[in-house]
C-alpha cells in the first residue's frame, strides 16, 4: 500500500470521526435544549418558552424598572410630599415600598392608616409599622397555621369584640381594618402591662421568653424606621460636624 493510499484512508477515517463527533454533539445539544424547554413548560406554562423568561431578561427588566421607580418616589419624598403626609413619614413609606417590593401608593395608604390609628389610640405609628414588618412583611393576605390573619397577624377568635361585624369573616384581610384592630390590641396590652416591651411580647405570644426576642425584633425595626424620619436632621448634623472639623 503506497503512502498516498495510507494518507487518503487516514484522512477518510479522520473525517468520519469528526462527522460522528459533530453528530453526537448536536444530538446532545438537542437533548439539553429539549430538557430545558420541558422544564420551563412544566414550571411556567407556555410563558416559560418566551426567550425573555427563559434567560431572565424579562424579570431583570421588571426588577430594574421597579427599583428605578421606587428610587424616584424616595427622592420625591425626601424633597417634599404633596399627598397629606409629613416628609418624614413619606420617607418611611418609600423605604417600606422599596424593601418589601410593594406599590408606593399602597404603602402610603397603610402608613396613613397607622398614623391615624396611632394618633387616635396613643400608639406610635412607627411601632405599628414595625409590628407589621415583623408579622407579615406587609402581606395583607398572610395567614398563619394558627389562624392569625392579615398585616398584623391577628387571631379573630381572641378579638371578636374589636372587629367590625359588618365586614364578616374576611374583615382582617382588609388592611385598614386590620391596622385599626391591631392598634387597639397594642393599646390594650401596653396599658395592661405598663411596658411597650412586655406588650410586644404578649402580642407575639411570647410572654414567657426571658430573652425578649420578639420585642427586640420589633424595636430594632422601630429604630430603623425612626432613622428614615430623622434622615434630614441626621444629615444636617453630620454636615455641621464635618464643617466644624474642617
Secondary structure in CASP SS format (residue, H / E / C, confidence):
PFRMAT SS
TARGET T0000
AUTHOR 0000-0000-0000
METHOD secondary structure of the structure
MODEL  1
X C 1.00
X C 1.00
X H 1.00
X H 1.00
X H 1.00
X H 1.00
X H 1.00
X H 1.00
X H 1.00
X H 1.00
X H 1.00
X H 1.00
X H 1.00
X H 1.00
X H 1.00
X H 1.00
X H 1.00
X H 1.00
X H 1.00
X H 1.00
X H 1.00
X H 1.00
X H 1.00
X H 1.00
X H 1.00
X H 1.00
X H 1.00
X H 1.00
X H 1.00
X H 1.00
X H 1.00
X H 1.00
X H 1.00
X H 1.00
X H 1.00
X H 1.00
X H 1.00
X H 1.00
X H 1.00
X H 1.00
X H 1.00
X H 1.00
X H 1.00
X H 1.00
X H 1.00
X H 1.00
X H 1.00
X H 1.00
X H 1.00
X C 1.00
X H 1.00
X H 1.00
X H 1.00
X H 1.00
X C 1.00
X C 1.00
X H 1.00
X H 1.00
X H 1.00
X H 1.00
X H 1.00
X H 1.00
X H 1.00
X H 1.00
X H 1.00
X H 1.00
X H 1.00
X H 1.00
X H 1.00
X H 1.00
X H 1.00
X H 1.00
X H 1.00
X H 1.00
X H 1.00
X H 1.00
X H 1.00
X H 1.00
X H 1.00
X C 1.00
X C 1.00
X C 1.00
X C 1.00
X C 1.00
X C 1.00
X C 1.00
X H 1.00
X H 1.00
X H 1.00
X H 1.00
X H 1.00
X H 1.00
X H 1.00
X H 1.00
X H 1.00
X H 1.00
X H 1.00
X H 1.00
X H 1.00
X H 1.00
X C 1.00
X C 1.00
X C 1.00
X H 1.00
X H 1.00
X H 1.00
X H 1.00
X H 1.00
X H 1.00
X H 1.00
X H 1.00
X H 1.00
X H 1.00
X H 1.00
X H 1.00
X H 1.00
X H 1.00
X H 1.00
X H 1.00
X H 1.00
X H 1.00
X C 1.00
X C 1.00
X C 1.00
X H 1.00
X H 1.00
X H 1.00
X H 1.00
X H 1.00
X H 1.00
X H 1.00
X H 1.00
X H 1.00
X H 1.00
X H 1.00
X H 1.00
X C 1.00
X C 1.00
X C 1.00
X C 1.00
X C 1.00
X C 1.00
X E 1.00
X C 1.00
X C 1.00
X C 1.00
X C 1.00
X E 1.00
X E 1.00
X C 1.00
X C 1.00
X C 1.00
X C 1.00
X E 1.00
X E 1.00
X H 1.00
X H 1.00
X H 1.00
X C 1.00
X H 1.00
X H 1.00
X H 1.00
X C 1.00
X C 1.00
X H 1.00
X H 1.00
X H 1.00
X H 1.00
X H 1.00
X H 1.00
X H 1.00
X H 1.00
X H 1.00
X C 1.00
X H 1.00
X H 1.00
X H 1.00
X H 1.00
X H 1.00
X H 1.00
X H 1.00
X H 1.00
X H 1.00
X H 1.00
X H 1.00
X H 1.00
X H 1.00
X H 1.00
X H 1.00
X H 1.00
X H 1.00
X H 1.00
X H 1.00
X C 1.00
X C 1.00
X H 1.00
X H 1.00
X H 1.00
X H 1.00
X H 1.00
X H 1.00
X H 1.00
X H 1.00
X C 1.00
X C 1.00
X C 1.00
X C 1.00
X C 1.00
X C 1.00
X C 1.00
X C 1.00
X C 1.00
X H 1.00
X H 1.00
X H 1.00
X H 1.00
X H 1.00
X H 1.00
X H 1.00
X H 1.00
X H 1.00
X H 1.00
X H 1.00
X H 1.00
X H 1.00
X H 1.00
X H 1.00
X H 1.00
X H 1.00
X C 1.00
X H 1.00
X H 1.00
X H 1.00
X H 1.00
X H 1.00
X H 1.00
X H 1.00
X H 1.00
X H 1.00
X H 1.00
X H 1.00
X H 1.00
X H 1.00
X H 1.00
X H 1.00
X C 1.00
END
